[in-house]
Amino acid sequence: FHLRQEAEALKQSDYAKRQILQDMDAAATYPEYHWLAAYLHGEIAGICHVLSYAGCVEIDDLVVDESFRNQYLATTILKYAAQHFDGIKYLHADAEGTAKQLYEKLGFTQVDLCWEYRKVWS
C-alpha cells in the first residue's frame, strides 16, 4: 500500500506515526474511513483521514510534512474534505497546535477540549 509507505516516511513523532498507521489499517477495513493525500512535486506532502458516518464528518490526523509547510496544503486538504463529504464537520486537532488560527479562519470553532493520557508500563 503505497500511501502507507509514504506515511511512514513523514517527519513526525513515533506516536503520531503509529496513530496514523493504525488509522490507515482501519481505513482498509471500513468503508466509512477515507484517506486524503496531497502530493507536491511528485511527493506526498500531507495527509488526513476522514470518517463519514450518521450525518457527521470527522476530520483527523491532518499532517503536512515539515518540508512542505506554509504552502496552503493543510488549507487545501481541509477545504476538500469539507466540500466532498456531507454532514456536520468535526475537526479533531491539538488544542495547543500552531494551526488553531488556520482552523478558525476556515470557520471551525472550538466546541470541546479533550485530554488524552498515556501510561508506558515498564
VEXMAR-909167 format. One record per residue (C-alpha): residue in one letter; residue number from 1; x, y, z. Coordinates in Angstrom, 3 decimals, always signed. Example, Ala and Ser with C-alpha at 12.3 -4.5 7.8 and 13.67 -1.06 7.14 Angstrom:
<sites>
site r:A k:1 c1:+12.300 c2:-4.500 c3:+7.800
site r:S k:2 c1:+13.670 c2:-1.060 c3:+7.140
</sites>
This chain:
<sites>
site r:F k:1 c1:+0.000 c2:+0.000 c3:+0.000
site r:H k:2 c1:+1.923 c2:+2.967 c3:-1.394
site r:L k:3 c1:+0.363 c2:+5.679 c3:+0.785
site r:R k:4 c1:+1.198 c2:+3.707 c3:+3.920
site r:Q k:5 c1:+4.886 c2:+3.549 c3:+2.985
site r:E k:6 c1:+4.949 c2:+7.269 c3:+2.368
site r:A k:7 c1:+3.174 c2:+7.997 c3:+5.653
site r:E k:8 c1:+5.915 c2:+6.071 c3:+7.428
site r:A k:9 c1:+8.440 c2:+8.465 c3:+5.894
site r:L k:10 c1:+6.704 c2:+11.639 c3:+7.149
site r:K k:11 c1:+8.724 c2:+13.621 c3:+9.662
site r:Q k:12 c1:+6.507 c2:+13.035 c3:+12.685
site r:S k:13 c1:+6.969 c2:+11.710 c3:+16.187
site r:D k:14 c1:+6.832 c2:+7.961 c3:+16.684
site r:Y k:15 c1:+3.475 c2:+8.325 c3:+18.461
site r:A k:16 c1:+1.961 c2:+10.337 c3:+15.600
site r:K k:17 c1:+3.198 c2:+7.849 c3:+13.007
site r:R k:18 c1:+1.817 c2:+4.912 c3:+14.991
site r:Q k:19 c1:-1.582 c2:+6.600 c3:+15.257
site r:I k:20 c1:-1.672 c2:+7.424 c3:+11.548
site r:L k:21 c1:-0.682 c2:+3.893 c3:+10.573
site r:Q k:22 c1:-3.327 c2:+2.384 c3:+12.873
site r:D k:23 c1:-5.942 c2:+4.600 c3:+11.255
site r:M k:24 c1:-4.763 c2:+3.527 c3:+7.806
site r:D k:25 c1:-5.291 c2:-0.095 c3:+8.810
site r:A k:26 c1:-8.849 c2:+0.781 c3:+9.875
site r:A k:27 c1:-9.422 c2:+2.585 c3:+6.580
site r:A k:28 c1:-8.611 c2:-0.593 c3:+4.690
site r:T k:29 c1:-11.328 c2:-2.409 c3:+6.657
site r:Y k:30 c1:-14.171 c2:+0.094 c3:+6.957
site r:P k:31 c1:-15.791 c2:+1.924 c3:+4.013
site r:E k:32 c1:-16.592 c2:+4.917 c3:+6.263
site r:Y k:33 c1:-12.874 c2:+5.729 c3:+6.515
site r:H k:34 c1:-11.283 c2:+7.782 c3:+3.775
site r:W k:35 c1:-7.678 c2:+8.877 c3:+3.417
site r:L k:36 c1:-6.825 c2:+12.090 c3:+1.626
site r:A k:37 c1:-3.317 c2:+12.764 c3:+0.392
site r:A k:38 c1:-1.829 c2:+15.895 c3:-1.104
site r:Y k:39 c1:+1.077 c2:+15.482 c3:-3.484
site r:L k:40 c1:+3.506 c2:+18.227 c3:-4.421
site r:H k:41 c1:+6.323 c2:+17.739 c3:-6.928
site r:G k:42 c1:+5.532 c2:+14.024 c3:-7.064
site r:E k:43 c1:+5.946 c2:+13.505 c3:-3.311
site r:I k:44 c1:+3.339 c2:+13.060 c3:-0.635
site r:A k:45 c1:+3.233 c2:+16.362 c3:+1.190
site r:G k:46 c1:+0.251 c2:+15.965 c3:+3.513
site r:I k:47 c1:-2.426 c2:+13.510 c3:+4.608
site r:C k:48 c1:-5.520 c2:+13.303 c3:+6.765
site r:H k:49 c1:-8.283 c2:+10.824 c3:+7.380
site r:V k:50 c1:-11.992 c2:+11.421 c3:+7.182
site r:L k:51 c1:-14.583 c2:+9.289 c3:+8.923
site r:S k:52 c1:-18.050 c2:+9.856 c3:+7.461
site r:Y k:53 c1:-20.991 c2:+8.294 c3:+9.310
site r:A k:54 c1:-24.501 c2:+9.078 c3:+10.597
site r:G k:55 c1:-24.537 c2:+12.622 c3:+9.231
site r:C k:56 c1:-21.181 c2:+13.516 c3:+10.758
site r:V k:57 c1:-17.815 c2:+14.058 c3:+9.130
site r:E k:58 c1:-14.815 c2:+13.628 c3:+11.419
site r:I k:59 c1:-11.554 c2:+15.055 c3:+10.087
site r:D k:60 c1:-8.494 c2:+13.835 c3:+11.953
site r:D k:61 c1:-4.763 c2:+13.188 c3:+11.718
site r:L k:62 c1:-4.063 c2:+16.158 c3:+9.461
site r:V k:63 c1:-0.320 c2:+16.136 c3:+8.875
site r:V k:64 c1:+1.776 c2:+18.196 c3:+6.480
site r:D k:65 c1:+5.409 c2:+17.189 c3:+6.118
site r:E k:66 c1:+7.733 c2:+19.820 c3:+7.593
site r:S k:67 c1:+9.450 c2:+20.460 c3:+4.259
site r:F k:68 c1:+6.112 c2:+21.338 c3:+2.591
site r:R k:69 c1:+4.574 c2:+23.591 c3:+5.239
site r:N k:70 c1:+3.409 c2:+27.172 c3:+4.566
site r:Q k:71 c1:+2.250 c2:+26.272 c3:+1.045
site r:Y k:72 c1:-1.520 c2:+26.099 c3:+1.766
site r:L k:73 c1:-1.597 c2:+22.295 c3:+1.776
site r:A k:74 c1:-3.437 c2:+21.996 c3:+5.097
site r:T k:75 c1:-5.962 c2:+24.567 c3:+3.872
site r:T k:76 c1:-6.434 c2:+22.689 c3:+0.606
site r:I k:77 c1:-6.889 c2:+19.330 c3:+2.337
site r:L k:78 c1:-9.404 c2:+20.734 c3:+4.844
site r:K k:79 c1:-11.393 c2:+22.562 c3:+2.164
site r:Y k:80 c1:-11.517 c2:+19.415 c3:+0.038
site r:A k:81 c1:-12.785 c2:+17.337 c3:+2.973
site r:A k:82 c1:-15.397 c2:+19.964 c3:+3.839
site r:Q k:83 c1:-16.666 c2:+20.168 c3:+0.253
site r:H k:84 c1:-16.693 c2:+16.465 c3:-0.627
site r:F k:85 c1:-18.290 c2:+14.903 c3:+2.446
site r:D k:86 c1:-21.845 c2:+15.692 c3:+3.536
site r:G k:87 c1:-22.694 c2:+16.205 c3:+7.179
site r:I k:88 c1:-21.722 c2:+18.220 c3:+10.222
site r:K k:89 c1:-17.947 c2:+18.702 c3:+10.162
site r:Y k:90 c1:-15.844 c2:+17.951 c3:+13.235
site r:L k:91 c1:-12.123 c2:+18.570 c3:+13.248
site r:H k:92 c1:-10.030 c2:+16.773 c3:+15.846
site r:A k:93 c1:-6.932 c2:+18.845 c3:+16.457
site r:D k:94 c1:-4.322 c2:+19.510 c3:+19.093
site r:A k:95 c1:-5.635 c2:+22.285 c3:+21.325
site r:E k:96 c1:-2.111 c2:+23.637 c3:+21.654
site r:G k:97 c1:-1.340 c2:+23.219 c3:+17.951
site r:T k:98 c1:+0.035 c2:+26.036 c3:+15.873
site r:A k:99 c1:-2.727 c2:+25.639 c3:+13.274
site r:K k:100 c1:-5.507 c2:+26.889 c3:+15.557
site r:Q k:101 c1:-5.683 c2:+30.209 c3:+13.666
site r:L k:102 c1:-6.000 c2:+28.326 c3:+10.365
site r:Y k:103 c1:-8.896 c2:+26.255 c3:+11.702
site r:E k:104 c1:-10.686 c2:+29.373 c3:+12.938
site r:K k:105 c1:-10.068 c2:+31.148 c3:+9.619
site r:L k:106 c1:-11.750 c2:+28.227 c3:+7.842
site r:G k:107 c1:-14.804 c2:+28.557 c3:+10.089
site r:F k:108 c1:-14.138 c2:+25.915 c3:+12.738
site r:T k:109 c1:-14.897 c2:+26.855 c3:+16.336
site r:Q k:110 c1:-13.727 c2:+25.058 c3:+19.441
site r:V k:111 c1:-16.595 c2:+23.094 c3:+20.976
site r:D k:112 c1:-14.714 c2:+20.920 c3:+23.435
site r:L k:113 c1:-11.312 c2:+20.228 c3:+24.871
site r:C k:114 c1:-10.167 c2:+16.649 c3:+25.208
site r:W k:115 c1:-7.227 c2:+15.442 c3:+27.226
site r:E k:116 c1:-5.542 c2:+12.192 c3:+26.336
site r:Y k:117 c1:-3.346 c2:+10.339 c3:+28.776
site r:R k:118 c1:-0.779 c2:+7.706 c3:+28.125
site r:K k:119 c1:+0.986 c2:+5.361 c3:+30.531
site r:V k:120 c1:+4.033 c2:+3.443 c3:+29.481
site r:W k:121 c1:+4.400 c2:+0.291 c3:+31.510
site r:S k:122 c1:+7.890 c2:-0.962 c3:+32.083
</sites>
